[in-house]
Amino acid sequence: MSQSAATTTDSAELITTTVPTDAVRDADRAAPTALVVLGHHRADSLSAHVAGRAVARLTAAGYAIDFLDLQAENFDPRMTVADQPEWGNRDKVYSPTAEAHMRRMLAADVVVVVFPVYWQSVPALLKGWIDAVWNYGFAYGRSKPRLAGKRILWLGLAGATADDAIIPGMQQLLEAQLNEGLAYYSGFADSRVGLLPDAEEQPQSLDVEGNLVIGEAISGDARTTHYAAFDAKAEAFVDDLLAADLVDA
C-alpha cells in the first residue's frame, strides 16, 4: 500500500511560487527567513495546500518567506557529475543549480519541508533535492557544519488512517531517516517530523490478513470538519517549532 497524499481540498489555498530577489531579501534582512520546500508534483495537491498554510503561519510569526516548489521550478532530481564533482574536495564548485539551492539553505533560519509519504519515505522529487543539495562539503564533511544551528520541520502527509498499526513504524522510520540520518548529521540544532495521517478522503487501512480496505469518501460537513482538524494539526507542528525557537533564544 502506498501512503500517498493526493487528495485536494475544495478550499485549498494555492500559492504562487516566487524566488525572492536580492532587493526583497535586503528589505527583509531584519526578519528571520523561512525556507518552505514543497516536494509534490501537483500544484492542486493537499501537500501544496499544507505548504500554503505553513507559509501563512510563518508569515504571521514575522518570517520572510522563500517558497521553493520543486516541481514548479523544474528541479531535476537526477544527480549529475556537475552536481557532485571531485568527491574528495570539500571546497569544490557544484553545479549552478546546486549552488543556488545551497545559498537558499544558508539564508534560511528555519526550514519547513512538506511532502507526501511514499512507501514510508519521501518522494523521488524531494530525495533528488536532498542528494544534490545536501552535498558533501556543504551539508556535511566539515568540522563545523555550514548548516549548524538551523531548525527544520518535516511535514509528511500519509494516506493511512491515524489508528492504522503502520503509523508508529512510519513515524520511527521517518525520524530515523530525516532527523538522525540527515539533519543531525548536517548540524541542525532542531529537527522534527510532523506526520499527518488521514490525508485521503477515503480512509485506507489494512485488515488482519494484509488486505487494503478503502472506506467511503467523506463529504459535506464531515469533510469540512475533517480537513479543518487536519490543517490545525499541521499548523500546530509549525507553532511548536517556532515556540521552541523562542524558548531557546
Beta strands, then each sheet from edge to edge (+ up, - down):
strand 1: 33-38
strand 2: 64-69
strand 3: 110-116
strand 4: 151-157
strand 5: 190-196
strand 6: 204-206
strand 7: 212-214
sheet 1: 2+ 1+ 3+ 4+ 5+
sheet 2: 6+ 7-
end
